[in-house]
Amino acid sequence: MPFSGTDSQNEKMAAAAKRMVPFAKRAQAIGSWFGLYNHRNWGGYPEKLVAVCES
C-alpha cells in the first residue's frame, strides 16, 4: 500500500479498510471467506491487521 511519509496510523488504517470493503462484500455475497495475509511491511504486523479488520 503506497503511503506518504506524512500519513498517520489512523489514516493508513482507514485507507486500508476502505480498499478492502468491496472485496469482503463480494466474498460474503458468494458465501466465501475473506482474509488478510501477512506479507510483512506496514500491513503485515499483527496489531495492524487486527486494527484494519476492526475498522
CYANA upper distance limits for C-alpha pairs under 8 A (distance plus 0.5 A):
  1 MET  CA     16 ALA  CA      8.23
  1 MET  CA     43 GLY  CA      8.45
  3 PHE  CA      7 ASP  CA      6.99
  3 PHE  CA     12 LYS  CA      7.85
  7 ASP  CA     11 GLU  CA      6.42
  7 ASP  CA     12 LYS  CA      6.93
  8 SER  CA     12 LYS  CA      6.79
  9 GLN  CA     13 MET  CA      6.64
 10 ASN  CA     14 ALA  CA      6.62
 11 GLU  CA     15 ALA  CA      6.57
 12 LYS  CA     16 ALA  CA      6.55
 13 MET  CA     17 ALA  CA      6.60
 13 MET  CA     48 LYS  CA      8.06
 13 MET  CA     51 ALA  CA      7.39
 13 MET  CA     52 VAL  CA      5.83
 13 MET  CA     55 SER  CA      7.76
 14 ALA  CA     18 LYS  CA      6.53
 14 ALA  CA     52 VAL  CA      7.75
 14 ALA  CA     55 SER  CA      7.30
 15 ALA  CA     19 ARG  CA      6.79
 16 ALA  CA     20 MET  CA      6.95
 16 ALA  CA     52 VAL  CA      7.14
 17 ALA  CA     21 VAL  CA      6.76
 17 ALA  CA     52 VAL  CA      5.95
 17 ALA  CA     53 CYS  CA      7.51
 17 ALA  CA     55 SER  CA      6.71
 18 LYS  CA     22 PRO  CA      8.49
 20 MET  CA     24 ALA  CA      6.70
 21 VAL  CA     25 LYS  CA      6.58
 22 PRO  CA     26 ARG  CA      6.61
 23 PHE  CA     27 ALA  CA      6.68
 23 PHE  CA     34 PHE  CA      7.97
 24 ALA  CA     28 GLN  CA      6.66
 24 ALA  CA     33 TRP  CA      8.34
 24 ALA  CA     34 PHE  CA      6.01
 25 LYS  CA     29 ALA  CA      6.60
 26 ARG  CA     30 ILE  CA      7.13
 27 ALA  CA     31 GLY  CA      6.72
 27 ALA  CA     32 SER  CA      5.32
 27 ALA  CA     33 TRP  CA      6.40
 27 ALA  CA     34 PHE  CA      6.49
 28 GLN  CA     32 SER  CA      6.06
 28 GLN  CA     33 TRP  CA      7.24
 28 GLN  CA     34 PHE  CA      8.19
 36 LEU  CA     49 LEU  CA      7.63
 37 TYR  CA     44 GLY  CA      7.90
 38 ASN  CA     43 GLY  CA      7.65
 38 ASN  CA     44 GLY  CA      4.88
 38 ASN  CA     45 TYR  CA      7.69
 38 ASN  CA     46 PRO  CA      8.31
 39 HIS  CA     43 GLY  CA      7.82
 39 HIS  CA     44 GLY  CA      5.67
 40 ARG  CA     44 GLY  CA      4.43
 40 ARG  CA     45 TYR  CA      6.98
 41 ASN  CA     45 TYR  CA      7.91
 42 TRP  CA     48 LYS  CA      8.23
 43 GLY  CA     48 LYS  CA      6.52
 43 GLY  CA     49 LEU  CA      6.72
 44 GLY  CA     48 LYS  CA      7.60
 44 GLY  CA     49 LEU  CA      7.13
 45 TYR  CA     49 LEU  CA      6.81
 46 PRO  CA     50 VAL  CA      6.70
 47 GLU  CA     51 ALA  CA      6.66
 48 LYS  CA     52 VAL  CA      6.62
 49 LEU  CA     53 CYS  CA      6.79
 50 VAL  CA     54 GLU  CA      6.65
 51 ALA  CA     55 SER  CA      6.73
